Amino acid sequence: MVFFKKKLAILGKIFIIISLFSSKYYADVLDGSGNYFLEGIKFKNNSELSDRFLKRAMSLKEDAQVTASDLEENGRKIKEVYIDEGFFGAKVDISSEITKKSKLRVTYYIEEGVRARIGKVSFSGNSIVASKKLSGVVKAKPKSVLRFGYYDQSLIEEDANRIKRHYIKKGLGSNIVIAIEKNISNNGENVDLTFRIDESGLSRTAFSSETAEQAYVIAGDVEPEAAETVLKTEVQLENTENIVASSKIDSNDNTSIQTNTEPRKPIINKSSENVEILKKELENLARALEEKREVESLLSGYLTAEKLEKKKVMEENSALKNRMSFLENELNNKSAEFNVVKEELDKGKLKLKELEYNKDQSSVKIERLNSIISGKLSDIEKLRDELGTILKDARTEISKELDKIELAEISVVKDEPVKAPASSREAEIKPVKMESTEGKAPETGLRGKVLVVNESMNFIVINIGAGKGVYKGMQFEIHDGEKIIGKCKVIEARKNISASDIVESTKAIKKDYNVSEIIG
């Protein structure tokens, strides 16, 4: 039963998956034709422009229903933002996925490229105002020591408005058309700008400096150049009203009429010539009124842009404050870590000083030990020399003893008598060169007697030698009757006698004591 329930559950899941793939709600993943609620927007590889800056240019909102065309449209907007900021080679790719909640998650992969710099800035069509003067008005400049010279579309558009305000300030009016041409080169890394100015609709109008000063006072937080023009236009409109009022006076009256408005004081006569003058004045004032309206519209745009810029600055300022707060916290944390590290470093320095002190003390001790060892080595050398001398003397003494015994014609082999030499030359006994019998033990244990005891050199001479098989290193026991009183070791074996060191003894060894070979 359980098995069938598991099978039904698996079949149910398969049916749901097939239904999703065949429904219109899953079609967006396949062909981009479906509608989904947006869960989130991400940007990848955008190092120059922040996520927040890019989202302000988009119309997509989270939890809103979107289509594939909405995603593509906002991708184009992102690219336009990059172009406005001078990234002419920017590329935008779109990737979307369906979440577990059946919502759409969108990622814009951006290849920013290189931000363009301004190359040259030039002007054309400006016959009234010199290009050199206009160069000082615009803010867009090529790269120099004190500026980066990056391309910025909003800055360039504002430069066009600055040029227009400059013309208004000079009393030339606002009827001016400015076109901006861009020449992009070096794979989008360089932009040359040309401001093309159409001055055909301009006319110069003079204003007093006193009127300009009044405009600055009245304008308040409005830019002085635009405020000055507004005040001039208001004066012109007031003159218009006075002229129109004066024109209603009876034309049969021969007296002249003069308005009380400054700076213009037109005199109205009954002649047709004055009527023509009034018409021209009205035309000029109508034109001035139109210019005022354009200025008001321009000022409104400036104020709106200023508010947006102010809002942007406030947002950036808030972000900077948050960033500063974060950095302060990081700084505090790093300061605490630094203090811990500094404390550890101070401890390390103290430990190092202690080690250096111990090292110095050890060096002193080592020097003392070296001095003591040198002295001991010197003593050892002296002792070695003394021992060498003693051994040499001992060998000499042993050889003398052996020579004496041989000269005394002591026979140790079968008690044979020693024949006297025929002459003194034959009496000289030379040391016998013995063949080494080391490792060849005699068939039976050898026995002999002590012939000479040399207590000062601690050796004895026994009456058996190499002729009987004695060899250097052979050991004998020394007997006093039946009692063993010591041991000896052969140090030199001649033909009939041998010299042996006394290895151990329990009592003083005497001549004629017996010796027997130690076997095994």
C-alpha positions as CSV (number, residue, x, y, z in Angstrom):
1,M,0.0,0.0,0.0
2,V,2.8,2.4,0.9
3,F,4.5,1.5,-2.3
4,F,1.5,2.6,-4.4
5,K,1.2,5.9,-2.5
6,K,4.8,6.7,-3.3
7,K,4.2,5.9,-6.9
8,L,1.1,8.2,-7.0
9,A,3.1,11.0,-5.4
10,I,5.8,10.8,-8.0
11,L,3.3,10.7,-10.8
12,G,1.6,13.8,-9.3
13,K,4.8,15.8,-9.3
14,I,5.6,14.8,-12.9
15,F,2.1,15.9,-13.9
16,I,2.6,19.3,-12.2
17,I,6.0,19.9,-13.9
18,I,4.5,19.0,-17.3
19,S,1.6,21.4,-16.7
20,L,3.9,24.2,-15.8
21,F,6.0,23.7,-19.0
22,S,2.9,23.6,-21.1
23,S,1.2,26.6,-19.4
24,K,1.5,30.3,-20.4
25,Y,3.0,31.1,-17.0
26,Y,6.2,29.2,-17.7
27,A,6.5,30.4,-21.3
28,D,8.7,33.4,-20.4
29,V,11.6,31.1,-19.6
30,L,11.2,29.4,-23.0
31,D,10.2,32.1,-25.5
32,G,9.9,35.4,-23.5
33,S,6.1,35.8,-24.1
34,G,4.8,35.3,-20.6
35,N,4.0,37.7,-17.8
36,Y,5.6,37.4,-14.3
37,F,5.8,39.3,-11.1
38,L,9.2,40.7,-10.6
39,E,11.0,39.4,-7.5
40,G,14.3,41.2,-7.8
41,I,16.8,43.0,-10.1
42,K,20.6,42.5,-10.0
43,F,23.5,44.1,-11.8
44,K,26.8,42.4,-12.6
45,N,30.2,43.9,-13.5
46,N,29.0,47.6,-13.0
47,S,32.0,49.1,-11.3
48,E,31.6,52.7,-12.4
49,L,27.8,53.3,-11.9
50,S,26.1,52.0,-8.8
51,D,23.1,49.8,-8.6
52,R,21.1,52.6,-7.0
53,F,22.0,55.0,-9.8
54,L,21.0,52.5,-12.5
55,K,17.7,51.7,-10.8
56,R,16.7,55.3,-10.8
57,A,16.7,55.3,-14.6
58,M,14.5,52.1,-14.8
59,S,10.7,51.8,-14.8
60,L,10.8,48.3,-13.5
61,K,9.5,47.9,-9.9
62,E,9.7,44.8,-7.7
63,D,6.5,42.8,-7.3
64,A,5.1,44.4,-10.5
65,Q,4.0,42.4,-13.5
66,V,6.6,42.5,-16.3
67,T,7.0,41.1,-19.8
68,A,10.1,40.3,-21.9
69,S,9.6,43.6,-23.7
70,D,9.7,45.5,-20.4
71,L,13.0,43.9,-19.6
72,E,14.5,44.8,-23.0
73,E,13.2,48.4,-22.8
74,N,14.8,48.9,-19.4
75,G,18.0,47.3,-20.8
76,R,18.0,50.1,-23.4
77,K,17.5,52.7,-20.7
78,I,20.5,51.4,-18.8
79,K,22.6,51.7,-22.0
80,E,21.3,55.3,-22.5
81,V,22.4,56.1,-18.9
82,Y,25.9,54.8,-19.7
83,I,26.0,56.8,-22.9
84,D,24.9,59.9,-21.1
85,E,27.8,59.3,-18.7
86,G,30.3,58.9,-21.6
87,F,30.5,55.1,-21.9
88,F,29.7,54.9,-25.6
89,G,30.9,51.3,-25.9
90,A,28.7,50.0,-23.1
91,K,26.9,46.7,-23.6
92,V,23.9,45.3,-21.6
93,D,22.8,41.7,-21.6
94,I,19.7,40.3,-19.9
95,S,19.3,37.1,-18.0
96,S,16.2,35.9,-16.2
97,E,15.2,32.9,-14.1
98,I,12.0,31.7,-12.3
99,T,12.3,31.3,-8.5
100,K,10.7,28.6,-6.4
101,K,7.8,31.1,-5.8
102,S,7.1,31.3,-9.5
103,K,8.5,34.9,-9.7
104,L,11.0,36.4,-12.0
105,R,14.5,37.3,-11.0
106,V,16.3,39.5,-13.5
107,T,20.1,40.1,-13.9
108,Y,21.6,42.7,-16.2
109,Y,25.2,41.8,-17.2
110,I,27.0,45.0,-18.1
111,E,30.2,45.5,-20.1
112,E,31.0,49.2,-19.3
113,G,34.0,49.8,-21.5
114,V,36.0,53.0,-21.2
115,R,34.6,56.3,-20.2
116,A,35.1,59.0,-22.9
117,R,37.0,62.2,-22.3
118,I,36.3,65.5,-24.0
119,G,38.8,66.4,-26.7
120,K,38.1,69.8,-28.2
121,V,35.3,72.3,-27.5
122,S,34.4,74.7,-30.3
123,F,31.7,77.1,-31.3
124,S,30.1,78.0,-34.7
125,G,27.5,80.5,-35.9
126,N,28.4,83.0,-33.0
127,S,29.0,86.3,-34.8
128,I,27.8,88.5,-31.9
129,V,29.7,86.9,-28.9
130,A,33.3,85.7,-29.4
131,S,34.2,82.0,-29.0
132,K,36.8,82.9,-26.4
133,K,34.1,84.5,-24.2
134,L,31.9,81.5,-24.6
135,S,34.7,79.1,-23.7
136,G,34.8,80.8,-20.3
137,V,31.0,80.3,-19.9
138,V,30.8,76.5,-20.5
139,K,32.0,74.0,-17.9
140,A,32.8,71.1,-20.3
141,K,36.6,71.2,-20.7
142,P,39.2,68.9,-22.1
143,K,41.4,66.9,-19.6
144,S,44.1,69.0,-17.8
145,V,46.1,68.9,-14.6
146,L,43.2,70.1,-12.5
147,R,40.3,68.3,-14.2
148,F,39.5,64.8,-15.5
149,G,37.6,66.0,-18.6
150,Y,35.1,63.1,-18.6
151,Y,32.1,63.4,-20.9
152,D,28.8,64.1,-19.1
153,Q,25.6,64.7,-21.1
154,S,23.8,66.6,-18.4
155,L,26.8,68.9,-18.0
156,I,26.8,69.6,-21.7
157,E,23.1,70.3,-21.8
158,E,23.5,72.7,-18.9
159,D,26.4,74.4,-20.9
160,A,23.9,75.1,-23.7
161,N,21.6,76.8,-21.1
162,R,24.6,78.7,-19.8
163,I,25.3,80.1,-23.3
164,K,21.7,81.1,-23.6
165,R,21.8,82.9,-20.2
166,H,24.9,84.7,-21.3
167,Y,23.2,86.0,-24.4
168,I,20.2,87.2,-22.2
169,K,22.6,88.9,-19.8
170,K,24.2,90.8,-22.6
171,G,20.7,92.1,-23.6
172,L,20.5,90.1,-26.8
173,G,17.3,88.3,-25.8
174,S,16.5,84.6,-25.5
175,N,15.5,83.9,-29.1
176,I,18.5,81.8,-29.7
177,V,18.8,78.2,-30.9
178,I,21.8,76.0,-29.8
179,A,22.6,72.6,-31.3
180,I,25.2,70.3,-29.8
181,E,27.3,68.1,-32.2
182,K,29.4,65.2,-30.9
183,N,32.3,63.7,-32.9
184,I,33.2,60.4,-31.2
185,S,36.6,58.8,-32.1
186,N,39.3,56.4,-30.8
187,N,36.8,53.6,-30.2
188,G,34.6,55.8,-28.1
189,E,37.3,57.1,-25.8
190,N,37.4,60.7,-27.2
191,V,34.6,63.2,-27.9
192,D,34.9,66.5,-29.7
193,L,32.0,69.0,-29.0
194,T,30.7,71.7,-31.2
195,F,28.0,74.2,-30.0
196,R,26.2,75.5,-33.2
197,I,24.5,78.8,-32.4
198,D,21.7,80.4,-34.4
199,E,21.7,84.1,-33.6
200,S,19.2,85.1,-36.4
201,G,16.3,85.8,-33.9
202,L,18.3,88.0,-31.6
203,S,18.0,91.8,-31.1
204,R,20.1,93.9,-28.7
205,T,18.2,95.8,-25.9
206,A,20.1,98.1,-23.6
207,F,19.4,98.3,-19.8
208,S,20.8,100.5,-17.1
209,S,23.1,99.2,-14.4
210,E,20.6,100.5,-11.8
211,T,17.9,98.3,-13.2
212,A,20.2,95.3,-13.1
213,E,21.0,96.0,-9.4
214,Q,17.3,96.1,-8.6
215,A,16.9,92.7,-10.4
216,Y,19.6,91.1,-8.2
217,V,17.8,92.3,-5.0
218,I,14.4,91.2,-6.2
219,A,15.5,87.8,-7.6
220,G,16.5,86.3,-4.3
221,D,17.7,82.7,-4.9
222,V,17.1,83.0,-8.7
223,E,20.2,83.2,-10.8
224,P,21.2,86.9,-11.2
225,E,21.4,86.8,-15.0
226,A,17.8,85.5,-15.4
227,A,16.5,87.7,-12.7
228,E,17.9,90.8,-14.4
229,T,16.2,89.9,-17.7
230,V,12.8,89.3,-15.9
231,L,13.0,92.7,-14.3
232,K,13.8,94.4,-17.6
233,T,10.8,92.7,-19.2
234,E,8.5,93.8,-16.4
235,V,9.6,97.4,-16.9
236,Q,8.9,97.1,-20.7
237,L,5.4,95.7,-20.0
238,E,4.6,98.5,-17.6
239,N,5.6,101.0,-20.4
240,T,3.3,99.2,-22.7
241,E,0.4,99.6,-20.4
242,N,1.0,103.3,-20.0
243,I,1.3,103.7,-23.8
244,V,-2.0,101.9,-24.4
245,A,-3.7,104.0,-21.8
246,S,-2.4,107.2,-23.3
247,S,-3.6,106.2,-26.8
248,K,-7.2,106.4,-25.6
249,I,-7.1,110.2,-25.2
250,D,-9.2,112.3,-27.6
251,S,-7.2,112.7,-30.9
252,N,-8.6,116.3,-31.3
253,D,-6.7,117.5,-28.2
254,N,-3.6,119.3,-29.4
255,T,-1.8,119.0,-26.1
256,S,1.0,116.6,-25.7
257,I,0.8,113.7,-23.2
258,Q,3.9,112.2,-21.4
259,T,3.9,109.0,-19.3
260,N,5.4,109.1,-15.8
261,T,7.1,105.7,-16.1
262,E,10.9,105.4,-16.2
263,P,13.1,104.7,-18.1
264,R,10.9,105.3,-21.2
265,K,8.8,108.5,-21.5
266,P,7.1,108.4,-24.9
267,I,5.3,111.5,-26.2
268,I,2.0,110.9,-28.0
269,N,0.9,113.3,-30.7
270,K,-2.2,113.3,-32.9
271,S,-0.2,112.8,-36.0
272,S,-0.1,109.6,-37.9
273,E,3.7,109.5,-37.4
274,N,3.2,109.0,-33.7
275,V,0.7,106.3,-34.3
276,E,3.3,104.4,-36.4
277,I,5.8,104.8,-33.6
278,L,3.3,103.5,-31.1
279,K,2.7,100.4,-33.3
280,K,6.4,99.7,-33.4
281,E,6.7,100.1,-29.7
282,L,3.8,97.7,-29.2
283,E,5.5,95.2,-31.5
284,N,8.7,95.5,-29.5
285,L,6.9,95.2,-26.2
286,A,5.0,92.1,-27.5
287,R,8.3,90.6,-28.4
288,A,9.6,91.5,-25.0
289,L,6.6,89.9,-23.4
290,E,7.2,86.7,-25.4
291,E,10.8,86.8,-24.3
292,K,9.7,87.1,-20.7
293,R,7.5,84.1,-21.0
294,E,10.4,82.1,-22.5
295,V,12.6,83.3,-19.6
296,E,10.0,82.3,-17.1
297,S,9.8,78.9,-18.7
298,L,13.6,78.7,-18.7
299,L,13.7,79.7,-15.1
300,S,11.1,77.1,-14.2
301,G,13.2,74.4,-15.9
302,Y,16.3,75.7,-14.0
303,L,14.4,75.6,-10.7
304,T,13.1,72.1,-11.4
305,A,16.6,70.9,-12.4
306,E,18.1,72.6,-9.4
307,K,15.5,70.8,-7.1
308,L,16.3,67.5,-8.7
309,E,20.0,68.1,-8.4
310,K,19.5,69.2,-4.8
311,K,17.6,66.0,-4.1
312,K,20.3,64.0,-5.8
313,V,23.0,65.7,-3.7
314,M,21.0,65.1,-0.5
315,E,20.7,61.4,-1.4
316,E,24.4,61.1,-2.2
317,N,25.1,63.0,1.1
318,S,22.9,60.6,3.0
319,A,24.7,57.7,1.3
320,L,28.1,59.3,2.2
321,K,27.0,59.7,5.8
322,N,26.0,56.1,6.0
323,R,29.3,55.2,4.4
324,M,31.2,57.4,6.8
325,S,29.3,55.8,9.8
326,F,30.2,52.4,8.5
327,L,33.8,53.4,8.0
328,E,33.9,54.9,11.5
329,N,32.7,51.6,12.9
330,E,35.3,49.7,10.8
331,L,37.9,52.2,12.0
332,N,36.9,51.6,15.7
333,N,37.1,47.8,15.1
334,K,40.4,48.1,13.4
335,S,41.7,50.4,16.2
336,A,40.7,47.7,18.7
337,E,42.4,45.1,16.6
338,F,45.4,47.4,16.3
339,N,45.6,47.8,20.1
340,V,45.5,44.1,20.6
341,V,48.2,43.6,17.9
342,K,50.3,46.4,19.5
343,E,50.0,44.8,22.9
344,E,51.1,41.5,21.5
345,L,54.0,43.3,19.7
346,D,55.0,45.0,23.0
347,K,55.0,41.6,24.7
348,G,57.0,40.2,21.8
349,K,59.5,43.1,22.2
350,L,59.9,42.4,25.9
351,K,60.3,38.7,25.2
352,L,62.9,39.5,22.6
353,K,64.8,41.7,25.0
354,E,64.7,38.9,27.6
355,L,65.9,36.4,25.0
356,E,68.7,38.9,24.0
357,Y,69.7,39.2,27.6
358,N,69.7,35.5,28.1
359,K,71.6,35.2,24.9
360,D,74.2,37.6,26.2
361,Q,74.4,35.7,29.5
362,S,74.7,32.4,27.6
363,S,77.4,34.0,25.5
364,V,79.3,34.9,28.6
365,K,78.9,31.4,30.0
366,I,79.9,29.9,26.7
367,E,83.0,32.1,26.7
368,R,83.8,31.0,30.2
369,L,83.2,27.3,29.3
370,N,85.4,27.7,26.2
371,S,88.1,29.2,28.4
372,I,87.8,26.3,30.8
373,I,87.7,23.8,28.0
374,S,90.7,25.4,26.4
375,G,92.5,25.1,29.7
376,K,91.4,21.5,30.2
377,L,92.4,20.7,26.6
378,S,95.8,22.2,27.4
379,D,96.0,20.1,30.5
380,I,94.9,17.0,28.5
381,E,97.6,17.7,25.9
382,K,100.2,18.0,28.7
383,L,98.9,14.7,30.2
384,R,98.9,13.1,26.8
385,D,102.5,14.2,26.3
386,E,103.4,12.9,29.8
387,L,101.6,9.6,29.2
388,G,103.4,9.3,25.9
389,T,106.6,9.9,27.7
390,I,105.7,7.4,30.4
391,L,104.6,4.8,27.8
392,K,107.8,5.4,25.9
393,D,109.8,5.0,29.1
394,A,107.8,1.9,30.0
395,R,108.5,0.4,26.6
396,T,112.1,1.2,27.0
397,E,112.2,-0.2,30.5
398,I,110.4,-3.4,29.3
399,S,112.8,-3.8,26.5
400,K,115.7,-3.3,28.9
401,E,114.3,-5.9,31.2
402,L,113.8,-8.3,28.4
403,D,117.2,-7.6,27.1
404,K,118.7,-8.2,30.5
405,I,116.9,-11.5,30.9
406,E,117.9,-12.7,27.4
407,L,121.5,-11.6,28.1
408,A,121.4,-13.6,31.3
409,E,120.7,-16.7,29.0
410,I,117.5,-17.7,30.7
411,S,116.1,-20.6,28.9
412,V,112.3,-21.1,29.0
413,V,112.0,-23.9,26.6
414,K,112.6,-27.4,28.1
415,D,115.2,-25.9,30.5
416,E,117.9,-26.1,27.9
417,P,121.3,-24.5,28.9
418,V,122.4,-21.3,27.2
419,K,125.7,-21.4,25.4
420,A,128.0,-18.5,26.0
421,P,128.7,-16.4,23.0
422,A,132.1,-16.7,21.4
423,S,132.7,-13.0,21.3
424,S,131.1,-9.7,22.5
425,R,129.6,-9.2,19.1
426,E,127.7,-12.4,19.4
427,A,126.6,-11.4,22.9
428,E,124.4,-8.6,21.5
429,I,120.8,-9.7,21.6
430,K,118.6,-8.0,19.1
431,P,114.8,-7.8,19.5
432,V,113.2,-10.8,17.9
433,K,110.7,-10.1,15.1
434,M,107.7,-12.2,16.0
435,E,105.1,-13.4,13.6
436,S,101.6,-12.6,14.8
437,T,99.9,-15.6,16.3
438,E,96.8,-13.6,17.3
439,G,93.8,-15.7,17.0
440,K,95.8,-19.0,17.2
441,A,95.3,-20.5,20.6
442,P,97.7,-23.3,21.7
443,E,96.4,-26.9,21.8
444,T,97.0,-27.1,25.6
445,G,97.2,-24.4,28.3
446,L,100.7,-22.9,28.7
447,R,102.4,-22.6,32.0
448,G,105.4,-20.7,33.2
449,K,106.9,-18.7,36.0
450,V,107.5,-15.1,36.9
451,L,111.1,-14.1,36.2
452,V,111.0,-10.3,37.0
453,V,108.5,-8.0,38.8
454,N,108.6,-4.3,38.0
455,E,106.4,-2.6,40.5
456,S,107.0,0.9,39.3
457,M,105.9,0.2,35.8
458,N,103.3,-2.4,36.9
459,F,104.5,-5.3,34.7
460,I,106.1,-8.7,35.0
461,V,108.3,-10.9,32.8
462,I,107.4,-14.6,32.4
463,N,109.6,-17.4,31.1
464,I,107.5,-18.4,28.1
465,G,107.5,-16.6,24.8
466,A,106.6,-16.8,21.1
467,G,108.4,-20.0,20.7
468,K,105.8,-21.7,22.8
469,G,102.9,-19.9,21.1
470,V,102.6,-16.8,23.3
471,Y,101.2,-13.7,21.5
472,K,100.4,-10.2,22.3
473,G,97.1,-9.9,24.1
474,M,97.2,-13.4,25.6
475,Q,96.1,-13.5,29.3
476,F,97.5,-15.5,32.2
477,E,96.5,-16.2,35.8
478,I,99.1,-15.6,38.5
479,H,99.3,-18.3,41.2
480,D,100.8,-18.3,44.7
481,G,100.9,-22.0,45.1
482,E,97.4,-23.2,44.4
483,K,95.8,-19.8,45.0
484,I,95.1,-17.4,42.1
485,I,96.2,-13.9,43.2
486,G,96.0,-11.9,39.9
487,K,95.9,-11.7,36.1
488,C,98.2,-10.4,33.5
489,K,98.1,-9.6,29.8
490,V,101.0,-10.0,27.3
491,I,102.2,-6.7,25.8
492,E,105.3,-8.0,24.1
493,A,106.3,-11.6,23.2
494,R,109.9,-12.6,22.3
495,K,111.1,-16.0,21.4
496,N,111.6,-17.4,24.9
497,I,110.2,-14.7,27.3
498,S,107.2,-12.3,27.4
499,A,106.4,-9.0,29.1
500,S,102.9,-8.7,30.6
501,D,100.9,-5.9,32.2
502,I,99.5,-6.7,35.6
503,V,95.7,-6.4,35.0
504,E,94.6,-7.2,38.6
505,S,96.1,-8.6,41.8
506,T,95.1,-9.3,45.4
507,K,98.6,-9.2,46.8
508,A,102.1,-8.2,45.8
509,I,103.4,-10.5,43.1
510,K,106.8,-12.0,43.6
511,K,109.4,-13.7,41.5
512,D,108.9,-17.5,40.8
513,Y,105.1,-17.3,41.1
514,N,103.5,-19.6,38.6
515,V,101.4,-18.4,35.6
516,S,98.8,-20.4,33.6
517,E,97.0,-19.5,30.3
518,I,93.4,-18.5,30.6
519,I,91.5,-20.7,28.2
520,G,88.0,-19.9,27.0
